[in-house]
Amino acid sequence: QVRALFSLHWYDYSQIKESWGFKNFHLFLFLCPPECLVCSSIDKDVDCITWTLAHSSYTELTFANFITDGWTIVNGDQNKQQCMTIPTICGKGVCGQNTQMILNLQNLPAHAQMKVKLKYLRIGSWEWEDKFKTTVGGEVIWESPLTSLPKYLYGICDSTSEDVFINIDMTFPHHVKDSTAYILNNLDGPFTDESFGARDIQILIKRTICGDKVVELQEQCDDGNLLPFDGCFGCMFSCVEGCSVCQDMICLECFEGWTYLENEFSCQKQMGQEFSCNNYQIQSIDHCLQFNSVISQVCENDTFIANQLLCLTQCQTCIDNVCYKCQPGQNLILGQCQDLCGDQISPYTLEKCFCDLNCEECVDNICYSCKNNLKLLDNECISICGDLAIQESEDCDDGNDIEFDGCFYCRYSCPKGCVNCEKGKCLDLCLPGFNFINKVCSTTCGDSIIAGNEQCEDNNTQEYDGCYQCKFSCPLNCYECIDGICINCNIGYQLIENQCSNVCGDGILQVQEQCDDGNLDSGDGCSQTCQVEIDWICNQGYDCTFVKYPQLMCEFIEQKNQYQYARIKFSQRVQLLSDIDYQDVIELSIIDLNETDYNITIIEVQPPQYQVILDVEYILQIEIFTNQLQYPILTVKLTEYLYNDNLAPLVNMENYL
């Protein structure tokens, strides 16, 4: 059952001149794989099926059926409360400062992780220093101020209340059988100003599975099989075959009748000797797997060993107080024999004590392999969604977990925007904002229609205007915004008409500023618009010094025959700050003449050099091929700056003669 709540709030209740509505509302559910109680968007069935519900409380949807048993409330009201039509434990004005919610968890099954989920109702004027806090077993699991949510969500319970529901999901390592969970806060105001409520509290544990090749907290090893004498058995370190002394799967010494292979850290059985196994004289190669002083310690063919005083009665094969095989009807888990049937802690538990119908190899009610490419999990043969093989429990299998592509988690699904579909194929025309392409309804960003996953549509490709690629985006230099509307700008910027503009005169140098000396006075090197003034140099944006800038100068020299000569020079000695041929960046032209009407040759007298201060000079030889009624005008334009010894740039990059 799903409940949706829509609300709109006015800040000026005396001037309500606006209304709102909606149509074509679609609610999409993200479904967990079958048999999974909880999952994430990337989980497969084998990832989430190991989560087990350990505790659940306050999940009823109606106030009349809401049960308040479960957690102990200290310094608060244990009675049920109501937010609009939503029932909660605690609530407005009844829980807040110094209120504790306490739950004792006892006799939890073997597990490696714990997950705590709840819906938290924050009420009143919480401040940045007011925090929500959760501890389990004395350790802080999560602590957060919960005050970064947008204020336009406020007013859920009633029009005068500042409140918001917050979904909290905490996953953390945990393996202790008995723990105490606390939900706390550090509120410092009265209940009337700062309070809270909660509902939908669930605690789940992730069980450990011996044989999944993942070493969990209680396991010493996990080699993915149930074979004894391979160094790891029942997820506990064990000696290899014939080994009497070992450490962490490494054999150090062998039983009598075995030869120690030093290079391989293993034991090799000696041939042709007779030993005693259950008072029978036999060859060592026949039945006895391990023996010491001619007394067998492990026998084949399910034969019993006479002396088992160090093991439990459920154990059939025991070596050095370590059980390697249990009696029929028992299962070996982490060195202990547990009932195969009816034990909810055992990872091989079945409701009925027989192997899965799809089991291919079954021994003592335990399945070791499955048929038809099915996967073995918890003694059950399950289909693997995503292997491209359609099993009986699957509608389809396209090998991916892409939503709205016709097959999602091996169940048929309609493409987004499609109303009628059959087996994942859309049969109808698309809704407004969708285009029917290749039998799929797809949105088109930029068509001015908001549809599907689109959050906005402004019909342009500007990145910082509030909507970019049909998703809300913050303006440039804005660090907090809601639906493209900036709330706060970065330090050194001020918010003006939803744009973050630099603050000239605050002493903080920003990208758009050449300098910022902390004032708005011109004439001190840094102008009132934070630009470096002519004949000034500002170090690090604020330490400004008066330095005369070099100037580009052009002068006529003389005319000889058909040639006229001019000179390019500079008012100061200058240098290049990039290693280039400066003649390539000198652009010469004569106004009102085509390039075919003249020719200009550049003669280098002293070209500029990289990081060397010189008196730079060029001579221009100009030849004009047409008669002129007036003096022609030569334009000299430089496209690369030159600098004096104080790194002051040219004051002009263009001159006329």
KAHU-V345427 format. One record per run of one state. SS is the DSSP state (H for helix, E for strand, C for the rest). FROM is the first residue (numbers start at 1). TO is the last residue. Records with the same first field share a line. If there is no record, write none. Layout:
SS=FROM-TO + FROM-TO
This chain:
C=1-44 + 49-50 + 58-71 + 75-79 + 84-85 + 92-99 + 106-110 + 125-131 + 137-138 + 145-150 + 154-162 + 174-178 + 186-193 + 208-231 + 234-235 + 238-242 + 248-249 + 255-257 + 262-265 + 270-273 + 278-279 + 284-287 + 293-294 + 300-314 + 320-321 + 327-329 + 334-335 + 340-340 + 342-349 + 351-358 + 364-365 + 371-374 + 378-379 + 383-406 + 409-410 + 413-420 + 423-424 + 427-433 + 438-439 + 444-466 + 469-470 + 473-477 + 483-484 + 490-492 + 497-498 + 503-525 + 527-531 + 533-535 + 540-542 + 547-551 + 561-562 + 571-573 + 577-581 + 591-594 + 607-608 + 611-611 + 613-613 + 615-616 + 625-633 + 639-642 + 644-648 + 650-653 + 657-657
H=45-48 + 151-153 + 582-585 + 595-597
E=51-57 + 72-74 + 80-83 + 86-91 + 100-105 + 111-124 + 132-136 + 139-144 + 163-173 + 179-185 + 194-207 + 232-233 + 236-237 + 243-247 + 250-254 + 258-261 + 266-269 + 274-277 + 280-283 + 288-292 + 295-299 + 315-319 + 322-326 + 330-333 + 336-339 + 341-341 + 350-350 + 359-363 + 366-370 + 375-377 + 380-382 + 407-408 + 411-412 + 421-422 + 425-426 + 434-437 + 440-443 + 467-468 + 471-472 + 478-482 + 485-489 + 493-496 + 499-502 + 526-526 + 532-532 + 536-539 + 543-546 + 552-560 + 563-570 + 574-576 + 586-590 + 598-606 + 609-610 + 612-612 + 614-614 + 617-624 + 634-638 + 643-643 + 649-649 + 654-656
